[in-house]
Amino acid sequence: MGRAPSKVGVVGAGLVGLAVARRLAQDGHAVTVLEKERDVAVHQSGHNSGVVHAGVYYPPGSLKAMLCRRGVELLHAYCTEHELPYREIGKVVVARDEVEVRRLREIESRAIANGVPGVRWLDGAQLHEIEPHVVGAAALHSPTTAIVDYRAVARTLADDVRAAGGEVLLGSAVIAITRKGTGRVAVVAGAERHAFDQLVICAGLQSDVVARLAGDEPGPAIVPFRGEYYRLKPERSELVRGLVYPVPDPAYPFLGVHLTPRIDGSVDIGPNAILATAREGYRRGDLVWRELAGTLRWRGTRKLFREHWRAGVHELYGSLSKRAFVAAARAYVPDLHAADVMRAPAGVRAQAVDVDGSLVDEFRISQLGPVTAVRNAPSPAATASLAIAEHIVAGLRASSRGGE
């Protein structure tokens, strides 16, 4: 991306891909988004919790922390400009005992260091004032944590790309990528061939597969975890006013079951985290043998399972037992009962796992000549999507200047 406009391809019409494409198109570049599905935000971007994270948990100075805080600023302004719903309903992170209270103090320190506005410590009585049905020894309150409709955000981003002269080609699955020196990329998507000066891969659940097409190996592999939810029946939605989260367990890689009001007024409980038998396996019966075999062959997967098999058994039991699932939420909301909930749609998380079995927690973006690959974009990627786009485009500009 030198001084003259260039042709840039973006693989993936989720939030990150569309945000990157919008920024490039508005900068005057000829942008083509290649998306295998017939709509935008079909996978992670359209199956997430709808939460705009304030940056409470992330290590100060990390890319996650910086892009999350910048992303909140940009997303709030974007939703205001486009009259998209954005509701600051707040979040409480609830500690149940003294061990969790000590962990929560560490989270409080991170939140303050990250500049999360309005964060304050609550004792049990103060927690009750904010959330009358929630119990705990203490809590951390983040009043600016918000909820949005990310599918609506994605559709608006796609409209922006088109308005700036870019293309969003749906039903265009990328099947081949060829790097031609340091400044050209040939891409086959469906029956069409494209030539780009730069290519940005934002393929979510398929990010490692598409990156390998460009020769970016080995990198982390995506191990898909299905997150299942229950939903409060409408007459019980008053049990929570805002978001209710547990204190994360440092020995367990996922956040744990929490209660999440949605922009439509419903309240979801979840998710758990169980291995998905297909990368886009949103239902229990979804199975793609080739994908499952690839997941199980990855050395990192086997090491991960050896370390966390007990937690995996617990998650599987919770997914099969409605009462066990609800019991996890009742630790925070005792008035909740199994009769108060019904099944809700599941999501699938693209969890990047390194060869040593460690879960990749930070955003990871690789550069291979003219190809930029987002190899890992975990939560808060939706929150940070506009800031991730800033970061990626700045990197493209820098690499282009270096090649002049």
C-alpha positions in Angstrom: 0.0 0.0 0.0 2.1 2.8 -1.3 1.1 6.4 -2.2 -1.2 5.2 -5.1 -4.4 3.3 -4.3 -3.8 -0.5 -4.4 -6.0 -3.5 -4.9 -6.6 -5.3 -1.6 -8.5 -8.5 -1.0 -10.0 -9.4 2.4 -11.0 -12.9 3.2 -13.9 -13.1 5.6 -17.0 -10.9 6.1 -17.2 -11.1 9.8 -16.7 -8.0 12.0 -12.9 -7.9 11.7 -12.8 -8.5 8.0 -15.5 -5.9 7.2 -13.9 -3.4 9.6 -10.6 -3.8 7.7 -12.3 -3.6 4.4 -14.2 -0.4 5.3 -11.1 1.4 6.5 -9.2 0.5 3.4 -12.0 1.4 1.0 -12.5 4.8 2.8 -8.8 5.3 2.3 -9.3 5.0 -1.5 -8.1 1.5 -2.1 -9.9 -0.9 -4.4 -11.2 -3.5 -1.9 -12.8 -6.9 -2.5 -14.2 -8.9 0.4 -14.4 -12.7 -0.3 -16.9 -14.5 1.9 -17.9 -18.2 1.5 -21.3 -17.8 3.0 -24.4 -16.1 1.5 -24.5 -13.4 4.2 -22.2 -11.5 6.4 -21.5 -12.3 10.1 -22.8 -15.9 9.7 -20.4 -17.5 12.2 -18.6 -16.0 15.3 -19.6 -12.5 14.6 -23.3 -13.5 14.5 -23.2 -16.1 17.3 -21.4 -14.2 20.1 -22.9 -12.8 23.3 -23.4 -9.2 22.0 -21.2 -7.8 24.8 -19.0 -4.7 24.4 -16.2 -5.5 26.8 -14.8 -2.6 28.8 -11.2 -4.1 29.1 -11.5 -5.4 32.7 -9.5 -8.6 32.5 -6.7 -8.1 30.0 -3.0 -7.7 31.1 -2.1 -4.0 31.0 0.0 -3.1 28.0 -1.2 -6.2 26.0 -2.5 -5.8 22.5 -5.9 -7.1 23.8 -6.0 -4.4 26.5 -5.0 -1.5 24.1 -7.2 -2.6 21.2 -10.2 -3.3 23.5 -10.2 0.2 25.0 -9.7 1.8 21.7 -12.3 -0.4 20.2 -14.9 0.6 22.7 -14.4 4.2 21.9 -14.7 3.6 18.1 -17.6 1.2 18.4 -19.6 3.5 20.6 -19.1 6.4 18.2 -19.9 4.2 15.2 -23.2 2.9 16.7 -24.2 6.5 17.6 -23.4 7.7 14.1 -25.4 5.0 12.5 -28.2 4.9 15.1 -27.5 1.3 16.0 -28.6 0.2 19.5 -25.9 0.5 22.2 -26.9 0.0 25.8 -24.5 0.5 28.7 -26.1 -1.9 31.1 -23.0 -2.6 33.2 -21.4 -5.7 34.5 -20.6 -7.2 37.9 -17.8 -9.7 38.3 -18.8 -11.7 41.4 -16.5 -13.3 44.0 -18.1 -16.0 46.1 -15.4 -16.6 48.7 -12.1 -15.3 50.0 -10.0 -17.1 47.3 -12.1 -15.4 44.6 -11.9 -12.1 46.4 -8.1 -12.1 46.1 -8.4 -12.9 42.4 -10.9 -10.2 42.0 -8.5 -7.7 43.6 -6.0 -8.5 40.8 -8.7 -8.0 38.2 -9.5 -4.6 39.8 -5.9 -3.6 39.5 -5.9 -4.6 35.8 -9.1 -2.7 35.1 -7.7 0.5 36.7 -4.4 0.2 34.8 -6.3 -0.3 31.6 -8.3 2.9 32.2 -11.7 1.2 32.4 -14.0 4.1 33.5 -16.1 4.0 36.6 -14.9 0.7 38.0 -15.7 0.3 41.7 -15.5 -2.4 44.4 -18.7 -3.6 45.9 -19.3 -5.4 49.1 -22.3 -7.9 49.4 -24.8 -5.2 50.4 -23.7 -2.9 47.6 -23.9 -5.7 45.1 -27.5 -6.3 46.3 -28.4 -2.7 45.5 -27.3 -3.1 41.9 -28.4 -6.7 41.4 -31.1 -7.6 43.9 -31.2 -11.3 43.0 -27.4 -11.8 42.9 -25.3 -12.9 45.9 -21.6 -12.8 46.5 -18.9 -12.0 49.0 -17.8 -9.0 46.8 -18.0 -7.8 43.3 -16.4 -5.5 40.8 -18.8 -3.2 38.9 -18.0 -2.0 35.4 -20.8 0.5 34.6 -19.9 1.1 31.0 -19.9 -2.5 29.8 -22.5 -2.5 27.1 -24.5 -4.7 24.7 -25.1 -4.3 21.0 -26.4 -6.2 18.0 -23.2 -7.2 16.2 -25.1 -8.6 13.2 -26.5 -5.1 12.6 -23.0 -3.7 13.0 -21.7 -6.1 10.5 -24.4 -5.3 7.9 -23.7 -1.6 8.3 -20.0 -2.1 7.9 -20.7 -4.0 4.7 -22.9 -1.2 3.5 -20.0 1.2 4.2 -17.6 -0.9 2.2 -20.0 -0.8 -0.8 -20.6 2.9 -0.4 -16.9 3.6 -0.6 -16.6 1.7 -3.8 -15.6 -1.7 -2.5 -17.1 -5.1 -3.2 -18.5 -7.7 -0.9 -18.6 -11.0 -2.8 -20.8 -13.5 -1.0 -20.7 -17.2 -1.9 -17.0 -16.9 -2.8 -15.0 -19.5 -0.9 -11.3 -19.1 -1.2 -9.7 -22.4 -2.5 -6.2 -21.2 -3.6 -3.7 -18.5 -2.8 -0.5 -17.9 -4.6 2.1 -15.3 -3.6 3.9 -13.8 -6.5 7.1 -12.2 -5.1 6.7 -9.5 -2.4 4.0 -7.4 -4.0 1.3 -9.5 -5.7 -1.2 -12.2 -4.6 -3.4 -14.4 -6.9 -6.5 -15.8 -5.3 -9.0 -18.3 -6.6 -12.5 -18.0 -5.0 -15.1 -20.2 -6.3 -14.9 -20.0 -10.1 -13.3 -16.5 -10.1 -9.7 -15.5 -10.1 -8.5 -12.3 -8.5 -5.2 -10.4 -8.4 -4.3 -8.2 -5.4 -1.5 -6.1 -4.2 -2.2 -7.1 -0.6 -4.4 -9.8 1.0 -5.7 -9.8 4.5 -7.1 -13.0 5.9 -9.8 -12.6 8.6 -11.3 -16.1 8.3 -12.3 -16.8 11.9 -13.0 -20.5 12.4 -11.2 -21.2 9.1 -8.2 -18.9 9.7 -5.5 -21.6 9.9 -6.9 -23.4 6.9 -6.8 -20.2 4.7 -3.5 -19.1 6.1 -1.9 -22.4 5.1 -3.2 -21.8 1.6 -0.9 -18.8 1.6 2.0 -20.8 2.9 1.8 -19.4 6.5 2.8 -22.6 8.4 2.6 -24.1 10.9 1.2 -21.4 13.2 -1.4 -22.2 15.8 -4.3 -24.5 14.7 -7.9 -23.7 15.4 -9.6 -26.1 17.8 -13.4 -25.4 17.8 -15.3 -25.3 21.0 -19.0 -25.2 21.0 -20.5 -22.9 23.7 -24.0 -23.9 24.6 -26.6 -21.6 26.2 -29.9 -21.6 28.1 -32.2 -18.6 28.0 -34.4 -17.3 30.8 -38.1 -17.5 30.1 -39.4 -14.0 29.4 -41.3 -13.8 32.7 -38.0 -14.5 34.6 -35.8 -12.0 32.8 -36.1 -9.6 35.7 -33.7 -11.8 37.7 -30.8 -9.7 36.4 -30.5 -6.1 35.4 -27.0 -6.2 33.8 -24.3 -8.7 33.0 -23.3 -11.1 35.8 -19.9 -12.8 35.4 -17.9 -15.2 37.6 -14.3 -14.6 38.7 -12.2 -16.5 36.1 -10.4 -19.6 37.3 -6.7 -19.3 36.3 -6.5 -23.1 36.1 -9.2 -23.2 33.5 -8.9 -21.6 30.1 -12.5 -20.4 29.6 -14.4 -17.7 31.4 -17.2 -19.8 32.9 -21.0 -19.6 32.9 -22.4 -16.1 33.2 -25.8 -14.3 32.7 -26.0 -12.1 29.6 -28.9 -9.8 28.8 -29.3 -9.3 25.0 -30.3 -6.3 23.0 -33.7 -7.8 22.3 -34.5 -8.1 26.0 -33.8 -11.8 26.4 -31.2 -13.1 29.0 -28.8 -16.0 28.1 -27.0 -18.2 30.6 -23.7 -19.8 29.4 -21.6 -20.7 27.7 -20.0 -23.9 28.6 -17.1 -25.1 26.3 -17.1 -28.5 24.8 -15.1 -29.7 21.8 -17.1 -29.2 18.6 -17.2 -32.1 16.2 -17.3 -29.7 13.2 -15.7 -26.2 12.9 -19.2 -24.8 12.2 -21.0 -27.4 14.4 -23.6 -25.3 16.2 -25.8 -28.4 16.9 -24.8 -31.4 18.9 -25.4 -33.7 15.9 -23.2 -31.7 13.5 -20.2 -33.8 12.6 -17.6 -33.4 9.8 -15.2 -36.4 10.2 -12.4 -34.7 8.2 -12.5 -31.7 10.5 -12.7 -33.7 13.7 -9.8 -35.9 12.6 -7.7 -32.8 11.8 -8.5 -31.4 15.3 -7.5 -34.6 17.0 -4.4 -35.1 14.9 -3.0 -31.7 16.0 -0.3 -32.3 18.6 -1.4 -29.2 20.5 -4.9 -30.7 20.9 -3.6 -33.9 22.5 -1.5 -31.9 24.9 -4.3 -29.6 25.7 -6.7 -32.5 26.5 -4.1 -34.2 28.7 -3.8 -31.1 30.8 -7.5 -30.1 31.0 -9.4 -33.5 30.7 -11.0 -33.1 34.1 -12.4 -29.7 33.2 -13.6 -31.2 29.9 -15.5 -34.0 31.6 -17.1 -31.4 33.9 -18.2 -29.2 30.9 -19.5 -32.3 29.0 -21.6 -33.3 32.0 -23.0 -29.8 32.4 -24.0 -29.8 28.7 -25.9 -33.1 29.1 -27.6 -32.1 32.4 -29.8 -29.1 32.4 -29.8 -29.1 36.2 -26.0 -29.1 36.4 -25.8 -26.3 33.9 -28.3 -24.2 35.8 -26.6 -25.0 39.1 -23.5 -23.2 38.0 -25.6 -20.0 37.5 -27.5 -20.5 40.7 -24.3 -20.0 42.6 -24.8 -16.4 41.8 -28.6 -16.2 41.4 -30.1 -18.5 44.0 -33.7 -17.7 42.8 -33.0 -19.3 39.5 -34.4 -22.8 38.9 -34.3 -25.3 36.0 -37.9 -24.6 35.2 -37.0 -20.9 34.5 -34.9 -21.7 31.4 -35.1 -23.1 27.9 -32.5 -24.0 25.3 -30.9 -21.2 23.3 -28.8 -21.2 20.1 -25.1 -22.2 20.6 -22.0 -20.6 19.2 -18.6 -22.0 18.2 -15.4 -20.4 19.4 -12.3 -20.5 17.2 -9.7 -21.3 19.9 -6.2 -21.2 18.6 -3.9 -23.8 20.1 -0.1 -23.8 19.7 1.9 -27.0 19.1 2.8 -27.2 22.8 -0.8 -27.4 23.8 -1.1 -23.8 25.1 -4.1 -21.8 24.3 -3.2 -18.6 22.4 -4.9 -15.9 24.4 -3.5 -12.7 22.7 -4.4 -11.4 19.3 -1.9 -12.9 16.8 -1.4 -11.4 13.4 1.3 -12.7 11.0 2.8 -11.2 7.9 4.1 -13.2 5.0 5.1 -10.9 2.1 1.9 -9.3 0.8 -0.3 -11.5 3.0 -1.5 -10.5 6.4 -3.2 -13.3 8.4 -5.2 -12.8 11.5 -4.3 -16.2 13.1 -6.1 -15.6 16.4 -8.8 -13.1 17.3 -10.5 -14.2 20.5 -12.8 -12.2 22.6 -12.8 -9.2 22.8 -12.3 -9.2 19.0 -15.9 -8.1 18.3 -15.5 -5.2 20.7 -12.1 -4.3 19.3 -12.9 -4.9 15.6 -12.6 -1.3 14.5 -9.4 -0.9 16.5 -8.0 -4.1 15.0 -8.7 -2.6 11.6 -6.8 0.5 12.5 -3.9 -1.7 13.7 -3.8 -3.9 10.6 -4.1 -1.0 8.2 -1.3 0.9 10.0 0.9 -2.2 9.6 0.1 -2.5 5.9 1.1 1.1 5.4 4.4 0.6 7.3 5.3 -2.5 5.3 4.4 -0.8 2.1 6.7 2.2 2.9 9.5 -0.2 3.8 9.2 -1.8 0.4 9.4 1.4 -1.5 
